[in-house]
């Protein structure tokens, strides 16, 4: 039986939940702190991925690559958003 992790509990399919990629859904009301917690969880999950890739069937490697590619696009978009917010607030100039 699958035991739900913190990340699993953060996604759901009930009302007020917007669908995301690959059937996952996340509560649009999830706070910044909650989102940052999920980012840390994903970063931790990816650490050492190369050590367990042998468990992946050859036919699943392409899907795993596509999932990581989608994640990469989301990460880049988030980085642009954070930088834009910092620039708008003048935080980048104040960090010199």
C-alpha positions in Angstrom: 0.0 0.0 0.0 1.2 3.5 -0.8 1.8 5.7 2.2 1.2 9.4 1.4 4.1 11.8 1.7 3.9 15.5 2.5 4.1 16.2 -1.2 1.2 13.7 -1.9 -0.9 15.4 0.7 -0.2 18.8 -0.7 -1.8 17.8 -4.0 -5.4 16.7 -4.4 -8.4 16.4 -6.6 -11.1 17.9 -4.5 -13.0 21.1 -5.1 -11.0 24.3 -5.3 -8.1 22.4 -6.8 -6.7 23.3 -10.2 -5.3 20.5 -12.4 -1.6 20.7 -13.2 0.6 18.6 -15.5 0.4 14.8 -15.5 -2.9 14.7 -13.6 -1.4 16.3 -10.5 -3.3 19.1 -8.9 -2.4 21.7 -6.4 -4.6 23.9 -4.3 -4.4 27.4 -5.8 -4.7 28.9 -2.3 -1.5 27.1 -1.2 0.7 29.7 0.5 4.1 30.8 -0.5 5.5 29.0 2.5 3.7 25.8 1.4 5.0 26.1 -2.1 8.6 26.7 -0.9 8.2 23.5 1.3 7.2 21.6 -1.8 10.2 23.0 -3.8 12.5 21.8 -1.0 10.9 18.4 -1.0 11.3 18.1 -4.8 14.9 19.2 -4.6 15.5 16.6 -1.9 13.8 13.9 -4.0 16.0 14.6 -7.0 19.2 14.4 -5.0 20.8 11.1 -5.9 18.3 10.3 -8.7 21.2 8.9 -10.8 21.7 6.2 -8.1 18.2 4.8 -8.6 17.7 5.2 -12.3 18.6 1.6 -12.8 15.1 0.8 -11.4 13.5 2.6 -14.4 12.4 0.4 -17.3 13.8 1.5 -20.6 10.4 2.4 -21.9 9.9 4.7 -18.9 13.1 6.7 -19.3 11.5 8.9 -21.9 8.6 9.7 -19.6 10.9 10.4 -16.7 12.9 12.8 -19.0 9.7 14.5 -20.1 8.7 15.0 -16.4 12.0 16.5 -15.6 11.8 18.7 -18.7 8.4 20.0 -17.6 9.7 20.6 -14.1 12.7 22.5 -15.6 10.3 24.8 -17.5 8.3 25.5 -14.4 11.5 26.2 -12.4 12.8 28.7 -15.1 9.4 30.5 -15.2 9.4 30.7 -11.4 13.0 32.1 -11.4 11.9 34.8 -13.9 8.9 35.6 -11.7 11.0 35.9 -8.5 13.6 38.0 -10.3 10.9 40.3 -11.8 9.4 40.7 -8.3 12.8 41.6 -6.8 13.5 44.1 -9.6 10.1 45.7 -9.2 10.7 46.1 -5.5 14.2 47.4 -5.9 15.6 44.4 -3.9 18.3 43.7 -6.5 19.7 47.2 -6.3 19.7 47.1 -2.5 21.6 43.8 -2.5 24.8 45.5 -3.9 
